[in-house]
Amino acid sequence: MKLTLQKGSKKQYSEVDPLVTRTREKFVQESKMTWDFKPNGPILDISVSKELQECALNLMNRFIQMMKACGHDIIVKGGTTYAVIEKLEDELLGDVNRETLSF
């Protein structure tokens, strides 16, 4: 699937998505052996070695930003992360295709 930015989009990719920020906080708390961490919202379900945590978070941040820039959304339900992809097939008929991908 080819992802492109919407026309006229001047989105900057330097900001960090709240899902990534909360997940990073979880990793920090786990490294301090603090098991009472309660995130202020949903977090990403990422299983990766400690050495690769920053790389995984940066990758997920870029992926989330690209999806949002293309008009899609990322949601977390029941501890699973989903990419919600919606595409209008025919504006006159109002047909909408919606795909949800978990990762």
C-alpha positions, -999 to 999 in steps of 0.1 A, spaced: 0 0 0 14 34 -10 10 62 16 10 97 4 3 130 22 -30 148 14 -26 177 -10 -18 209 8 -6 190 40 23 207 57 24 184 87 56 185 106 69 151 119 89 165 149 60 161 173 56 129 194 22 112 194 6 108 229 4 70 224 42 70 220 48 93 249 27 72 273 44 40 260 79 55 266 68 64 301 58 28 307 92 16 295 109 40 319 88 28 348 94 -8 340 132 -2 339 129 12 374 110 -18 386 80 4 394 50 -19 387 23 6 399 26 27 367 -9 39 356 -8 56 322 -30 86 316 -47 69 286 -41 40 263 -5 28 254 9 8 225 14 -29 229 51 -32 220 73 -61 229 109 -54 222 143 -57 239 154 -28 261 182 -20 236 156 -15 208 129 4 227 138 38 213 141 25 178 107 8 181 91 40 196 105 62 168 93 38 141 58 37 156 57 75 160 66 79 123 40 53 113 13 69 134 21 104 120 20 91 84 -13 74 89 -29 105 105 -14 127 77 -32 104 52 -65 108 70 -65 75 89 -65 68 126 -48 47 152 -68 33 181 -62 11 211 -89 -13 223 -84 -40 249 -46 -36 248 -45 -41 210 -34 -14 186 -55 -9 154 -50 12 122 -84 23 110 -83 29 72 -114 45 56 -118 51 19 -148 68 2 -156 47 -29 -183 69 -44 -192 102 -29 -226 102 -46 -236 68 -33 -221 73 1 -203 39 0 -176 37 26 -151 9 29 -136 6 64 -107 -17 72 -92 -22 106 -57 -37 109 -43 -48 142 -6 -47 148 
